[in-house]
Amino acid sequence: MVILNLSTYLPQECGIATFSADLRKSLLPQKLKFEILAISDKENSYAYPKEVVFSLHKTDRTDYVRAAKFANMRSDVDLVMIQHEYGIFGGQDGDYVLDFAQQLSKPFIVITHSVLPNPSKQQRHILHMLCQHAAGIVCMTESSASLLESLYSANTESITVIPHGVPIFKKLSQSELKRKYDCEGRQIITTFGLIGPGKGLDAGIKAIAEVSASHPSALYLILGKTHPNLIASEGETYRDMLKELTRSLGLENNVKFVNKFLTDDELGEYLNMTDIYLSPYPNRDQAVSGTMAFALGCGLAVVSTDYAFAKEVLGNGRGLLAKTNDPHELAVLINRIIEDKNLQNILRNKASTLGKTLAWPATGQKYLFLFDKILKAYKTIS
């Protein structure tokens, strides 16, 4: 079996790139080839690994047609995957992906990373068209599945819910890691991922100002580089604003920025050192959060705003949810966990139980089952 996957890809610093690389890795033990049609930024040239068999420029519309023709000419290719996130494709709301799909003669699966409950007319049209022509549709939550049916007119039988996969993080000693990073005796609160206004980090910093008033040893780690799209449009303006906010609140000893796109091993160390994971997203429509999935995979106590993904995965007492990203509300929840070790342990145990079901080996098996199901149906029709 040969699968072609259309997405961004490592070493490009992008959540979808990481997802695609992790999915491929989870499938390597199987008897299949998982090759990449990589979407690159026009201004960047990447040293791609050998599994990248075609590179197309995000803003070059003709490349999408060329990529589809490349897939069509490959007689050994059985199935194509389209990792769909509006921002990774060129055109208005990423509509160049439709050129690829319309030219494709191979069956394809669309993996939906953003299922918006209030899309623009163009956004709805794009995902609707992909769903209409896809041999299969994957979403990552039950709420997304409902939206695909009701708002995007997707065929119910075509939809499969497969949760966001997470790496298997090696369990490391928290006390040893705190010594390694010179954080002994400190309560570590962490947020990670590509930095941008949509992460709500200003609310997180203001919440730490309140937390540190009663818990001076609290340390908020903001892990990750600024999103490349934001760098291209305005440089480090947003990060500089966050740093200035930190200074103005006198939090230089309570907030630390790690300006780096972390490897899984590096991320594993930081997460194993963490006491509380904070997800202060302001957008309540956020359908998926890979970073939240990673935190659950590592079995962390989580404080989050009640965006769509968080409400689904943190239900049944798996985490603490704030109704808004108001700093005071976030601070109250963080303080509850700091001051109640029993609560922290309960949250960690519940998160860990869910996290084990999200590990990539198990998630990869779900994709493999879906591939087999679609190809059997496609051969029957053909």
N, C-alpha and C positions, 0 to 999 in steps of 0.2 A: 504494500500500500504506500502511495506517495501523496503527501499532503503539502499544498502550497499555502503559506500564510501571509496575507497582506497586512502589514503593520509597520510601525516604527520598530527599530531593533537596536540592541546594544552594539556598540558603545554609546549610541545616542542616549542622552539622559532624559528619560521619559518613562512614566509609569506603564504605558502600554508596551514599550520596548522590554521592560523588565518582565511583565506578564507573559509576553510571547516567548521570551528566553526560558522562563521557568516552566511554561507549558511544554515546550520542546524537550527540556531536560526530563520532565516527568514521563515522557513517552519514549525516551531512548531505549529502555529495556525491551520495548515491544518491537515486533518485526515490521517496522515501517520507517519511511524517510519523511522527515519534517523539514521542509525547506522554506526559505523566507524571500518574499518580495518586499524589499525594504523601502520605506518612504523616508527620503532624506530632505533636510533643509537645503534650499538652493545655495545658501552661502556656506554650507558646511560639507566637508568631505570626510567620511568615516572609514576607518580601517576595519571593515566588516569581517567576521569569521567566515569560514568556508561554506556554512549552511546558507548564506545569503547568495542566491543565484540570480537575482535581478535587483537593480537599484533604480528607483524612479524619484524624480524631484517633485516635491510637494506641490509646487506652483506651476509645473509644466503639464498642461492638460493632455498633450499628445502622449506623454509618458504613461498615462493610465490606460490608453488604448493599446500602446505597445506592450505593456505588462500583461494585459488580457490576451493579446495575440500570442505572447510567449507561453502563457499557460495553456492555451488551446493547442499549440503545436506540440506540446509535450504529451506524447501518447502514453507515457507511464504515469501521468498525474491522474489520480482518482477523484480528488476532492480539493476544493479551495476554501480557505477560511478568510473572512474579512473581519478584522478587529475594528469595530466601529466606535469612534469617538469623534465628534464633530471637528475638533480642533486639529487633528492630525492630517486631514486632507485639505487640498487646495480648493479654491472657489468660494462662493457664498455659502457659509456654514458647512464647508467641506463637500459641496455637491459634485466635485470631480469624481468622487467614488462611484457615482452613478454611471459615468462613462465606462469605468472598469467593469461594473456589473452587467451593463447592457451588452458589452462586447464579448462577455464570457460565455463559452459553450459548455464549460464544465459545471457540475453541480457545486453550489457553494453554501456555506453556513455563515450566518452573520452573528458575531458575538457582540452583544450590546453592552457597552460600558457606561452609557448615559441614556436613560429612558426618562425624558423630561415630562412632567405632568402638565406644564404650561408652555409647550413649544411655540415658536413662531410658525407661521404658515410654511415657510421654507424648511425649517427643521422637521416639521411633521411630515412634509412631502418626501424628504430624503429617506427617513427611516421607514415610512410607509412603503415606498417603492422597493427598498431593499428587502423588507419582509415579504412583499408580494411575490418576489422572484426567488427567494431563498429556499433551498431544500430543507433547511433547518434553521432555527433561531434559538440562540442561547441567551438567557438573562441570568442575573445573579441573585435575585430575590423574588419572592412571591408577589410583592407589590409591583415590581417591574413587569412581571408576567401579566398581571391584571391590566396595567396601563397599555401594554402591547396589544392586548385584545380590544380594549374599549376605546382607546384613543388612536392607535395606529392601524387598526383593522387587521391585525395579524391573525392567521389561522391558529386556533387553539392547539390543534394537533401538531403543529410545527414547532411549538415552543417547548423548550426544555430548561428547567431551572438547575444550574450548576453553580454552586457558591464560588466566590473568588478563592483561588488556591493560595496557600502560603508555604514558604520553605519550612523544612524541619530544622528548627533552631536547636543547636546543641545546648543542653542545660548546663549553665555555668554558675559558679558560686557568686552570689550577689556581693557578699562581703569582700571577696578577693577582687572583684571588678571595681568596687568602690575604692579599695586601696590603690589599685592600678591607676585609676583616673583621679586620685587625690580627692575623693568625695566621701571619705569615711564620716559617719555620723550625720549624713545629710539625707533628707527626703528628696528623692529624684522624681520630678515630674517631666514628662517628655512628650514632644510632638515632633514628628518627622515627615519628610516629603518635600517635593519641590515647592519653594516658597512663592506665595503670591497673595493678593488681597482676599481671595476666596477661602483661605485657610483660617481666617479669623484670629491671627496671631496677636494682633493688637489687644483684642479682648483677653487672650490668654495672659499676656504680660500684665495687664491691669488687674487681672484676677490674682496673679502672683504677688502684686503689691499688697493686696489685702491678706493673702495667706502668710506672707513673710512677716507681717506685723505681729502675728501670734506664733509663728514658727520661723524664726530667723534663719534656721539651717536649711530651709527649702531651697531647692535649686531647679530652675526650669531650663531644660535643654531643648533648644530649637535646632533640630538636625536637618541639614539639607541645603542645597544650592538654590538660588533664585531660578524660577522657571525660565528656560531659554527664550520663550516667546516674550516674556516680560523684559528680559535683558535686552532683546532686540529692539523693543519699543521705547523703553525708558531707562535702561541700565539698572543700576542698583538703588534707584530712588526709594522703592518700597522698603528694602532692607535697611537703608540709611534712616528712614523714618522710624522703623522699629528700634533701631539702636538709639536714636535720639529720645524716643519714648522711654526706653530703659534708663537712660541717663537722667532724664527729667524726673523720673520717679525714684531715683536713688537706688536702683536695683542692680548695679554693676556686679554685686556679689551674689545675686539671686537669679540672674538670667545669663545663659551662655549660648552663643551662636557657634555651631559647627558647620562652617560653610564648605560642605563637601557632599558629593553624590556617593553615598556609602555602599560598599559591597555588602552582600548578605552576611559575611562573617563579621564585619565591623558593626553592622546594624544589630546582629545577634548579641554582641557584647553590650551595646548601649541599652537594648531592650531588657536583657537579663539583669542589668544594673538598676532598671527603672522600678519605682514603687507605684507610680500612678501614670497612666497614659491619658493625655488630654487631647480631645478632638473638638475644638471650638468653632467648627464650620458655621458660618452665618446663613448659608443657603439651605433651607429646610427641604428642598427638592433633591438634594444630593442622593442619587440612586445607588451608588457604589463608592466605597472607599477602600482601596487596596491597603492603605496604611492602617486603617482600623482592623482589617482582616489580619494583618501581620501582628498587631498588638494582641489580638485574641489568640492567634497561633502561638504566641509566646506566653500565654496565660497571665495577662496583666489585668490589674484592677483599672477600669476605664471610667473616666468622666467625659461626657459628650453632650453637645447640643442634640436636640431630638430631630435631626434630619432623617430622611426616609430610611436610609441604610442602617443608621444607628438604632432607630426604633425597632427594626426587625431583628437585628442580631443581638441587641442588648436587652431584649424582652425577657421576662421570667427571671428578673433579678440578676442578669449577667453583668450589669453595669449601672451607673447612676446617670440619669438623663436630666439635663436642664431644658426648660421650655424655651429659653432664648439664649443668645450668647452674651447676656448681660454679665459683666465681670463679677459682680457681687454674687449672683446665683452660682456661677462656676466656682467661686472661692468657697462658698458654703459647702458645696459637695466635696471639693478637694480636702477641706478641713475635716469633714466627717470621716473620710478614709484615713487621714493621717492620725486622727485621734482615736480611732477604733480599729485596732489590729485584727480583731475577730471579723469585722466587716470586710477588711482588706483581704483576709484569707478566704472568706466565702466568695467574694467577687473573683479572686484569682482562680479558685477551684472551678467555678462555673465557667469562666472564660476558657480555662484549659480544657475542660470537657468538650466544649464546642470547637475549640481550636484544633483538637485532634482529628475532627471530621473534615477540616479544611486543608489538611496537609496535602501537598502536591501529588504524592503517589496515589492517594485515594481519588483526588480530583481528576488526575490524568486518566484513571480507569473509567471515570464517568464519560469523559470525552471519547475515549476509545470505543466504549459501548455505543455512543451516539454515531460515531463514524460508521461502524458496522451496520447499524440500523438503517442509516440513510443510504449507504451504498447498496444494501440488499433491496431496498425499496426502489432505488433508481434503476438497478439492473432489471428488476421485474417489469418496470414501466417501459424500459428501452426494448 
